[in-house]
């Protein structure tokens, strides 16, 4: 399988520099809150000694001239989402592998673009030039990622035939492993990937268990992981821009009502209802404001939706004047409600399913609910008596 890795390094910093050109060349550091602590999300290379994930206090101590910015995560996600949409528009399957890191399946596209060179050039052109993407092409995700990390900004390169020799001199930091596993490799004196490739596979299996085989294959330029195309989420969006920043709450509600009328009148919404409504807007001289609302029952009526939006904005208004406003409806369904069953067991099953859908709408797709199952109730070890398993009614 031929894979292209499209990598946008320092995506948040590049977005901020494009939005604020006067910051170019300055040691910009972008901070965010994580588990009640202030940490670095991203930093410009000129901010010496500052790396993502480190405490903000340590970053400010290392770089005195820091230009500190608050993370605008909704904006970064939207920019990155637009990049993936643009790559998919080229006819490719795309996997979201993390902020700024995308894998693209190339198999079957070379004939369409009359060669690999034109295909890779089309992928480069799919990304805005100010993001300076790097592309690596290889027979697997990991070789392609290593190739992309060595490419010059705005360019692409291919993994040579000898993938093992190409990867060998690289640092173990490039391996797609948890931080703890990389630290363990260093404790054994293994700092280059070539040192790992030279080891017998049995030694790695003894130290790392099943992951040892994957580690040995990575070190030898082999990556069997399949490309998993990102899930397509149907959304409908409308937006408008105010001539002057809007301060009045009644004016914002009126604008939201207008946008709801537009979005619910779209042909995509005929016979459909929305479970989630997202309001967003650019706050004057502040990060973007976003407000998510999850409806208890899917909504397709403008008046009812406006009433709920008015109540949500009254309880939690925007933090400042809005320069624009967008309304996005998602989690679309063909049902406005459901008929209750006469049987208690069936009703219980349906209510649990509805509760899980509500949790997923608020927290995103993924496992959030678990049930407790007995494993070995006679065991002397408490952790072996019970187990948590993902719950699904």
C-alpha positions in Angstrom: 0.0 0.0 0.0 1.4 3.4 -1.0 0.9 6.1 1.5 1.5 9.9 1.5 2.1 11.7 4.8 1.0 15.3 4.7 2.5 17.1 7.6 2.0 20.7 8.7 4.5 21.5 11.5 3.6 24.1 14.0 0.0 24.4 12.6 -1.3 26.7 15.5 1.7 29.1 15.1 1.3 29.3 11.3 -2.4 30.1 11.7 -1.7 32.9 14.1 1.1 34.3 12.0 -1.2 34.4 9.0 -3.9 36.1 11.1 -1.3 38.6 12.7 1.5 39.2 10.2 3.2 41.6 12.6 4.2 38.6 14.7 6.5 37.1 12.0 9.9 36.3 13.3 9.0 36.8 16.9 9.2 34.0 19.6 5.5 33.3 19.7 4.3 30.8 22.3 0.7 29.6 22.3 -0.7 28.5 25.7 -3.7 26.5 26.7 -5.3 25.1 29.9 -4.8 21.4 30.5 -6.0 19.7 33.7 -6.1 23.0 35.6 -2.5 23.8 34.5 -1.2 26.2 31.9 0.9 24.4 29.3 2.4 25.2 25.9 0.3 24.1 22.9 2.8 25.2 20.3 5.9 27.5 19.9 7.7 29.2 17.1 11.2 27.7 16.5 12.7 31.1 17.5 11.4 30.4 21.1 14.6 28.5 22.1 14.1 25.7 24.6 10.3 25.8 24.5 8.5 22.6 23.5 4.8 21.7 23.3 3.4 20.2 26.5 5.9 21.9 28.9 4.5 24.1 31.7 4.0 27.7 30.7 6.0 28.9 33.7 9.0 26.9 32.5 8.6 28.2 29.0 8.5 31.8 30.1 11.7 31.2 32.3 13.6 29.8 29.3 12.5 32.5 26.8 12.3 36.0 28.3 11.2 37.7 25.0 8.2 35.4 24.5 5.1 36.8 22.8 2.3 34.9 24.6 -1.0 34.1 22.8 -4.1 32.3 24.0 -4.9 29.1 22.0 -7.8 29.5 19.6 -8.6 25.8 19.3 -11.8 26.1 17.3 -10.0 28.2 14.6 -7.1 25.7 14.4 -9.5 22.8 14.1 -11.5 24.5 11.4 -8.3 25.3 9.4 -7.1 21.7 9.7 -10.6 20.4 8.8 -10.6 22.5 5.7 -7.2 21.0 4.8 -8.5 17.5 5.1 -11.6 18.4 3.1 -9.4 19.8 0.3 -7.3 16.6 0.3 -10.4 14.4 0.1 -11.6 16.6 -2.8 -8.6 15.2 -4.8 -10.3 11.8 -4.7 -8.2 10.3 -1.9 -9.0 8.5 1.3 -7.7 10.5 4.2 -6.8 9.6 7.8 -6.7 12.2 10.5 -3.6 11.1 12.6 -3.4 14.1 14.8 -3.2 17.9 14.7 -1.5 18.7 11.4 -0.7 15.1 10.5 -2.7 13.4 7.7 -2.2 10.1 5.8 -3.5 9.8 2.3 -3.9 6.6 0.3 -2.3 6.9 -3.1 -3.3 3.5 -4.6 -5.4 3.9 -7.7 -4.9 7.6 -8.0 -1.8 7.6 -10.2 -3.7 6.8 -13.3 -6.1 9.6 -12.7 -3.3 12.1 -12.3 -1.0 10.5 -14.9 1.8 9.7 -12.6 2.9 10.0 -9.0 4.7 13.4 -9.4 1.5 15.1 -10.6 -0.5 13.4 -7.9 1.8 14.6 -5.1 1.8 18.1 -6.6 -2.0 18.1 -6.5 -1.8 17.2 -2.8 0.7 20.0 -2.1 -1.6 22.5 -3.9 -4.5 21.3 -1.8 -3.0 22.9 1.3 -2.8 26.7 1.6 0.7 27.9 0.8 1.1 29.8 4.1 0.9 26.5 6.0 4.1 25.2 4.2 3.1 21.5 4.1 5.7 18.7 3.9 4.9 15.4 2.1 6.6 12.1 2.3 5.7 9.0 0.2 6.3 5.4 1.2 5.0 1.9 1.5 3.4 2.5 4.9 2.6 5.2 7.4 5.8 5.3 9.4 8.3 5.4 6.4 6.1 8.1 4.9 6.1 10.1 8.1 9.9 9.9 8.4 10.2 11.1 4.8 7.8 14.0 5.4 9.8 15.0 8.5 12.9 15.3 6.4 11.2 17.2 3.5 11.7 20.9 3.0 8.6 23.1 3.7 6.4 23.1 0.6 8.1 20.1 -0.9 7.9 16.3 -1.1 10.2 13.4 -1.2 9.9 9.6 -1.6 11.3 6.8 0.6 14.1 5.1 -1.3 14.1 1.3 -2.0 16.2 0.6 1.0 13.7 1.8 3.6 15.6 0.2 6.5 18.8 2.1 5.6 16.9 5.3 5.1 15.3 5.1 8.6 18.4 3.7 10.5 20.1 7.0 11.4 16.9 8.6 12.7 16.3 9.2 16.4 13.9 7.0 18.3 11.9 10.2 18.9 10.3 9.7 15.5 8.8 6.3 16.4 5.0 6.3 16.9 5.3 5.1 20.5 4.2 6.6 23.8 6.7 8.8 25.6 7.3 6.1 28.3 8.3 3.5 25.7 10.8 5.9 24.1 12.3 6.7 27.5 12.7 2.9 28.1 14.5 2.6 24.8 16.9 5.3 25.8 17.5 3.6 29.2 18.8 0.6 27.2 21.2 2.9 25.3 19.1 2.7 22.1 19.0 6.2 20.6 19.0 5.5 16.8 16.4 3.4 15.0 19.2 1.4 13.3 20.2 0.1 16.7 16.8 -1.3 17.2 16.7 -2.9 13.8 19.9 -4.7 14.6 18.4 -6.4 17.6 16.9 -9.9 17.4 13.1 -9.7 17.5 13.0 -12.0 20.5 14.8 -9.4 22.7 12.2 -6.8 21.9 9.3 -9.2 22.5 10.8 -10.0 25.9 11.0 -6.4 26.9 7.9 -4.9 25.2 5.5 -7.8 24.7 3.4 -7.8 21.6 4.4 -4.2 20.9 8.0 -5.4 20.4 7.1 -7.0 17.1 5.6 -3.7 15.8 8.6 -1.8 17.1 11.0 -4.2 15.3 9.0 -3.8 12.0 9.0 0.0 12.3 12.8 -0.1 12.7 13.1 -2.2 9.6 10.9 0.1 7.5 7.8 -2.0 7.7 4.4 -0.6 8.8 1.3 -2.9 8.4 -1.2 -0.5 9.9 -4.1 0.1 7.6 -5.2 3.5 6.6 -8.5 4.4 8.4 -10.5 7.0 6.5 -11.9 9.7 8.8 -15.5 9.5 9.6 -17.7 11.8 7.5 -19.9 14.0 9.7 -22.9 15.6 8.0 -23.2 19.2 8.9 -25.2 22.2 7.6 -23.8 25.7 8.2 -24.8 29.3 7.6 -23.0 32.5 8.7 -23.2 36.3 8.5 -20.8 39.2 9.2 -21.9 42.3 11.2 -21.1 45.7 9.8 -20.1 46.7 13.3 -19.3 44.4 16.3 -22.5 43.2 17.8 -22.9 43.8 21.6 -26.6 43.6 22.1 -27.8 40.1 23.2 -31.2 40.7 21.5 -29.4 41.5 18.3 -27.3 38.3 18.5 -30.5 36.3 19.1 -32.1 37.9 16.1 -29.1 37.1 13.9 -29.2 33.5 15.2 -32.9 33.3 14.4 -32.2 34.5 10.8 -29.4 31.9 10.4 -31.6 29.1 11.8 -34.2 30.0 9.2 -31.6 29.8 6.5 -30.1 26.6 7.6 -33.4 24.8 8.3 -34.6 25.9 4.9 -31.7 24.3 3.1 -32.6 21.3 0.8 -30.2 19.1 2.9 -32.5 19.6 5.9 -35.7 18.4 4.1 -37.3 15.8 6.3 -34.3 15.9 8.7 -33.7 17.0 12.2 -30.6 18.1 14.2 -29.4 16.9 17.6 -26.6 19.5 18.0 -26.5 23.2 17.3 -23.2 25.1 17.4 -22.9 28.9 17.5 -19.5 30.4 16.8 -18.2 33.9 16.2 -15.1 36.1 16.1 -14.9 38.1 19.3 -13.4 41.6 18.9 -9.7 41.4 19.9 -10.2 38.0 21.5 -10.1 34.2 20.5 -13.1 32.8 18.7 -16.2 32.1 20.8 -18.0 28.7 20.4 -21.2 27.5 22.1 -22.4 23.9 21.7 -26.0 23.0 22.4 -27.2 19.4 22.5 -31.0 19.1 22.2 -32.8 16.5 24.2 -34.9 15.6 21.2 -33.8 16.3 17.6 -35.2 19.7 16.3 -36.4 20.8 12.9 -38.6 23.7 13.9 -37.1 27.2 13.7 -39.2 28.7 16.5 -38.4 26.0 18.9 -34.7 26.1 18.0 -34.6 29.9 18.5 -36.2 29.6 21.9 -33.6 27.2 23.0 -30.8 29.3 21.6 -32.2 32.4 23.3 -32.2 30.6 26.7 -28.6 29.3 26.1 -27.3 32.7 25.2 -29.1 34.3 28.2 -27.4 31.9 30.6 -24.0 32.1 28.9 -23.6 35.2 26.6 -20.5 35.8 24.4 -17.5 37.2 26.2 -17.4 40.3 24.0 -18.6 42.0 20.9 -19.1 39.6 18.0 -17.7 40.5 14.5 -19.6 37.6 12.9 -21.8 34.7 13.7 -22.2 31.1 12.4 -24.8 28.5 13.1 -24.0 24.8 12.4 -26.4 21.9 12.7 -24.9 18.5 13.1 -25.8 15.0 14.3 -28.6 15.0 11.6 -31.3 12.4 11.8 -34.5 11.5 10.0 -36.5 11.3 13.2 -37.9 14.1 15.4 -38.9 11.6 18.1 -39.7 8.0 18.7 -42.8 6.0 19.8 -42.5 4.3 23.1 -42.9 0.6 23.2 -45.6 -1.1 25.3 -43.0 -3.5 26.7 -40.9 -2.4 29.7 -37.7 -4.2 28.7 -37.8 -2.6 25.2 -38.5 0.8 26.6 -35.5 0.4 29.0 -33.3 -0.6 26.1 -34.4 2.4 23.9 -33.9 4.8 26.8 -30.4 3.6 27.4 -29.6 3.9 23.7 -31.0 7.5 23.7 -28.8 8.3 26.8 -25.7 7.0 25.1 -26.5 9.1 22.0 -26.8 12.1 24.3 -23.4 11.4 25.9 -21.8 11.0 22.5 -23.3 14.2 21.2 -21.8 16.1 24.1 -18.5 14.4 24.4 -17.8 13.2 20.9 -17.7 9.7 19.5 -15.9 7.1 21.6 -16.3 4.9 24.6 -17.6 6.9 27.6 -19.9 4.3 29.4 -18.8 1.1 31.0 -20.4 -1.8 32.8 -18.9 -3.9 35.6 -18.6 -7.6 34.8 -17.5 -10.4 37.0 -14.3 -12.2 36.0 -13.0 -14.3 38.8 -15.0 -13.4 42.0 -13.0 -16.0 44.0 -9.6 -14.3 43.2 -7.6 -13.0 46.1 -6.7 -9.9 44.0 -9.5 -7.3 43.9 -8.5 -6.2 40.3 -9.1 -9.7 39.0 -12.6 -10.1 40.5 -14.3 -7.4 38.3 -13.6 -5.8 35.0 -14.9 -2.7 33.2 -16.1 -3.3 29.7 -17.5 -0.8 27.2 -21.3 -0.6 27.5 -23.7 -0.8 24.7 -27.4 -1.7 25.1 
